[in-house]
Amino acid sequence: MDRGRLAGHMQRPMATPSPCTGECRVGAQGICRGCGRTLEEIAAWSTATEAQRAAIVKAAAARRPAPDPRRRQPER
C-alpha cells in the first residue's frame, strides 16, 4: 500500500472530544437536546479545527438546559 496516498484519508486525532451524549433529539429551534449543538455544528464537527471544536463545545454547553433533578442520571 502507498502510505502517502492514504495519509490524506486518515482522520485527525481529536484532542477535543465530541460533546455528543447519545441522546440525539433536535428540538424546534434546531438544537440537539442531548449535547446542545446546532445541526450546523454537528455537521461541521468532523472537519472542524481544534479551535473550532473548542468553540462549538463552549457554545453548546451554554445552550444545554440544566439537568432535571427528577430524572435519574446514568452512572459513570
Contacts in CASP RR format, 6 or more apart in sequence:
PFRMAT RR
TARGET T0000
AUTHOR 0000-0000-0000
METHOD contacts of the structure
MODEL  1
MDRGRLAGHMQRPMATPSPCTGECRVGAQGICRGCGRTLEEIAAWSTATE
AQRAAIVKAAAARRPAPDPRRRQPER
11 46 0 8 1.000
14 53 0 8 1.000
15 50 0 8 1.000
16 50 0 8 1.000
16 53 0 8 1.000
16 54 0 8 1.000
16 57 0 8 1.000
18 35 0 8 1.000
18 45 0 8 1.000
19 35 0 8 1.000
19 36 0 8 1.000
19 37 0 8 1.000
19 56 0 8 1.000
19 57 0 8 1.000
19 60 0 8 1.000
19 61 0 8 1.000
20 34 0 8 1.000
20 35 0 8 1.000
21 34 0 8 1.000
21 35 0 8 1.000
22 34 0 8 1.000
22 35 0 8 1.000
23 32 0 8 1.000
23 33 0 8 1.000
23 34 0 8 1.000
23 35 0 8 1.000
24 32 0 8 1.000
24 34 0 8 1.000
24 35 0 8 1.000
25 32 0 8 1.000
25 33 0 8 1.000
25 34 0 8 1.000
26 32 0 8 1.000
26 33 0 8 1.000
26 39 0 8 1.000
27 33 0 8 1.000
30 38 0 8 1.000
30 39 0 8 1.000
31 37 0 8 1.000
31 38 0 8 1.000
31 63 0 8 1.000
32 38 0 8 1.000
32 39 0 8 1.000
32 42 0 8 1.000
33 65 0 8 1.000
34 64 0 8 1.000
35 42 0 8 1.000
35 60 0 8 1.000
35 64 0 8 1.000
36 60 0 8 1.000
36 61 0 8 1.000
36 63 0 8 1.000
36 64 0 8 1.000
37 45 0 8 1.000
37 56 0 8 1.000
37 59 0 8 1.000
37 60 0 8 1.000
37 63 0 8 1.000
41 56 0 8 1.000
41 59 0 8 1.000
41 60 0 8 1.000
44 52 0 8 1.000
44 56 0 8 1.000
45 53 0 8 1.000
45 56 0 8 1.000
48 56 0 8 1.000
67 73 0 8 1.000
END
